[in-house]
Amino acid sequence: MTKAGFIALIGEPNAGKSTLLNLMVGAKVSIVTHKVQTTRARIRGVAIEGDSQLVFVDTPGLFRPRRRLDRAMVAAAWGGAADADVIVLMVEAHRGLTEGVERILEGLSEVASGRNVALAINKIDKVQAEDLLGLAKALNDRYEFAETFMISAERGHGVDDLRKWLAGQVPDGPWLYPEDQIADLPMRMIAAEMTREKLTLRLHQELPYQLTVETESWEERKDGSARIEQIIYVVRDGHKGIVLGKKGETIKAVSQSARAELEEFLGRKVHLFLQVKVRPNWLEEAERYSEMGLDFKDGA
């Protein structure tokens, strides 16, 4: 008898959701940086554990929204939780029971009715054992979690136990995806996310949230390679200069880094071409949101 189901990973920005997703799936399908709020779309990664197929929904971090994009991301996160068979709340061990976690616990009581919710306390290597136990108790006093796991998504500690538990929680039924499929995002979007990650890592704090990357064309070539053209949209001329860098050094470094990761991911040669365009109102354009897998109306 096979089992299959959707698992939503929720938590504050930077709680380690994307790192855990990539570890569970065994490949990089979600953007991982030290900057907060980097995941925009609900990225589905697919993992197999025994006879169970686990479809992970890596939701955007839950935070107080200020702009349309923020509101659409938060709506996507709660939507992912509401649609899931099982929910995993990730909390950073060293940050503990923050105001943000308190708000998430309040929201859970509304969307998680009838579902098993697990608590995963992440980054356990950053605190003492007694502090961990105190945090686990404080969180379980606030919400009735089905199970509590102490993990380090970065180092892999405790992740196998979590995966085995999840495999037992998903409902009986046929697998939802082919056995060799690791994500249900179109490759065009995964490629755009990889480039956006490299930009996020290279650029200063504010700019990454003011840009987006779209894969404009994808051509399969006779020699087995892929030619990929992408557009980086920014809101101001000054931002364009920052993305290009002195004598084009920044865009060149981003392109090389993104191309190398794409080649490793696809297992073949990639020709990547990046263009930077100024689009002052892209944050208010419905088309940009659908490219990111978000609902424009949710940001209203």
FENWO-V147777 format. One record per pair of residues at least 24 apart in sequence whose C-alpha atoms are under 7 Angstrom apart, sorted by sequence separation. I is the first residue (numbers start at 0). J is the second residue. D is the distance in whole Angstrom. If there is no record, write none. Layout:
i=I j=J d=D
i=I j=J d=D
This chain:
i=12 j=36 d=5
i=20 j=44 d=7
i=36 j=60 d=6
i=209 j=233 d=6
i=209 j=234 d=6
i=118 j=144 d=6
i=123 j=149 d=7
i=188 j=214 d=7
i=117 j=144 d=5
i=123 j=150 d=6
i=187 j=214 d=6
i=92 j=120 d=6
i=116 j=144 d=5
i=117 j=145 d=5
i=118 j=146 d=6
i=119 j=147 d=6
i=120 j=148 d=6
i=121 j=149 d=6
i=122 j=150 d=7
i=123 j=151 d=6
i=81 j=110 d=5
i=85 j=114 d=6
i=86 j=115 d=6
i=87 j=116 d=6
i=88 j=117 d=6
i=89 j=118 d=6
i=90 j=119 d=6
i=91 j=120 d=6
i=92 j=121 d=6
i=116 j=145 d=6
i=117 j=146 d=5
i=118 j=147 d=5
i=119 j=148 d=5
i=120 j=149 d=5
i=121 j=150 d=5
i=122 j=151 d=5
i=81 j=111 d=7
i=84 j=114 d=6
i=85 j=115 d=5
i=86 j=116 d=5
i=87 j=117 d=5
i=88 j=118 d=5
i=89 j=119 d=5
i=90 j=120 d=5
i=91 j=121 d=5
i=92 j=122 d=6
i=115 j=145 d=6
i=117 j=147 d=6
i=118 j=148 d=6
i=119 j=149 d=6
i=120 j=150 d=6
i=121 j=151 d=5
i=85 j=116 d=6
i=86 j=117 d=6
i=87 j=118 d=6
i=88 j=119 d=6
i=89 j=120 d=6
i=90 j=121 d=6
i=91 j=122 d=6
i=92 j=123 d=6
i=119 j=150 d=7
i=121 j=152 d=7
i=87 j=119 d=7
i=89 j=121 d=6
i=93 j=125 d=6
i=39 j=72 d=6
i=93 j=126 d=6
i=41 j=75 d=7
i=92 j=126 d=7
i=20 j=55 d=7
i=239 j=275 d=6
i=20 j=57 d=7
i=62 j=99 d=7
i=104 j=142 d=7
i=239 j=277 d=7
i=92 j=131 d=7
i=95 j=134 d=6
i=17 j=57 d=6
i=16 j=57 d=6
i=236 j=277 d=6
i=235 j=277 d=6
i=224 j=267 d=6
i=225 j=268 d=7
i=226 j=269 d=6
i=227 j=270 d=6
i=228 j=271 d=6
i=229 j=272 d=6
i=230 j=273 d=6
i=231 j=274 d=6
i=232 j=275 d=6
i=233 j=276 d=6
i=234 j=277 d=6
i=224 j=268 d=5
i=225 j=269 d=5
i=226 j=270 d=5
i=227 j=271 d=5
i=228 j=272 d=5
i=229 j=273 d=5
i=230 j=274 d=5
i=231 j=275 d=5
i=232 j=276 d=5
i=233 j=277 d=5
i=234 j=278 d=5
i=235 j=279 d=6
i=224 j=269 d=6
i=225 j=270 d=6
i=226 j=271 d=6
i=227 j=272 d=6
i=228 j=273 d=6
i=229 j=274 d=6
i=230 j=275 d=6
i=231 j=276 d=6
i=232 j=277 d=6
i=233 j=278 d=6
i=234 j=279 d=4
i=230 j=276 d=7
i=232 j=278 d=6
i=233 j=279 d=7
i=234 j=280 d=7
i=6 j=53 d=7
i=2 j=50 d=6
i=3 j=51 d=5
i=4 j=52 d=7
i=5 j=53 d=6
i=6 j=54 d=6
i=7 j=55 d=6
i=8 j=56 d=6
i=12 j=60 d=4
i=1 j=50 d=5
i=2 j=51 d=5
i=3 j=52 d=5
i=4 j=53 d=6
i=5 j=54 d=5
i=6 j=55 d=5
i=7 j=56 d=5
i=8 j=57 d=5
i=9 j=58 d=6
i=11 j=60 d=5
i=12 j=61 d=6
i=1 j=51 d=6
i=2 j=52 d=6
i=3 j=53 d=6
i=4 j=54 d=6
i=5 j=55 d=6
i=6 j=56 d=6
i=7 j=57 d=6
i=8 j=58 d=6
i=10 j=60 d=6
i=11 j=61 d=5
i=5 j=56 d=7
i=7 j=58 d=7
i=9 j=60 d=7
i=10 j=61 d=6
i=11 j=62 d=6
i=198 j=253 d=6
i=197 j=253 d=6
i=197 j=256 d=7
i=197 j=257 d=6
i=194 j=257 d=5
i=193 j=257 d=6
i=190 j=261 d=7
i=7 j=79 d=6
i=7 j=80 d=5
i=16 j=89 d=7
i=14 j=89 d=6
i=7 j=83 d=6
i=14 j=90 d=6
i=6 j=83 d=5
i=14 j=91 d=6
i=5 j=83 d=5
i=6 j=84 d=6
i=7 j=85 d=6
i=8 j=86 d=6
i=9 j=87 d=6
i=10 j=88 d=6
i=5 j=84 d=5
i=6 j=85 d=5
i=7 j=86 d=5
i=8 j=87 d=5
i=9 j=88 d=5
i=10 j=89 d=5
i=4 j=84 d=6
i=5 j=85 d=7
i=6 j=86 d=6
i=7 j=87 d=6
i=8 j=88 d=6
i=9 j=89 d=6
i=10 j=90 d=6
i=84 j=169 d=7
i=11 j=99 d=7
i=11 j=100 d=7
i=53 j=166 d=7
i=48 j=163 d=7
i=51 j=166 d=5
i=48 j=166 d=6
i=52 j=174 d=6
i=19 j=152 d=5
i=18 j=152 d=6
i=18 j=153 d=6
i=45 j=180 d=7
i=46 j=181 d=7
i=45 j=181 d=5
i=15 j=152 d=7
i=44 j=181 d=6
i=45 j=182 d=6
i=44 j=182 d=4
i=43 j=182 d=6
i=44 j=183 d=7
i=43 j=183 d=6
i=43 j=184 d=7
i=42 j=184 d=7
i=28 j=182 d=7
i=24 j=181 d=7
i=28 j=189 d=7
i=30 j=192 d=6
i=30 j=193 d=7
i=4 j=169 d=5
i=3 j=169 d=6
i=4 j=170 d=6
i=30 j=196 d=6
i=2 j=169 d=6
i=3 j=170 d=6
i=2 j=170 d=6
i=3 j=171 d=6
i=32 j=200 d=7
i=2 j=171 d=4
i=3 j=172 d=6
i=1 j=171 d=6
i=2 j=172 d=5
i=3 j=173 d=6
i=1 j=172 d=6
i=2 j=173 d=6
i=3 j=174 d=5
i=1 j=173 d=6
i=2 j=174 d=7
i=3 j=175 d=7
i=1 j=174 d=7
i=68 j=282 d=7
i=75 j=293 d=7
i=72 j=293 d=7
i=71 j=293 d=6
i=71 j=294 d=6
i=74 j=297 d=6
i=71 j=295 d=7
i=71 j=297 d=5
i=70 j=297 d=7
i=71 j=298 d=4
i=70 j=298 d=5
i=68 j=298 d=6
i=67 j=298 d=4
i=67 j=299 d=6
i=40 j=291 d=6
i=39 j=291 d=7
i=40 j=292 d=5
i=40 j=293 d=6
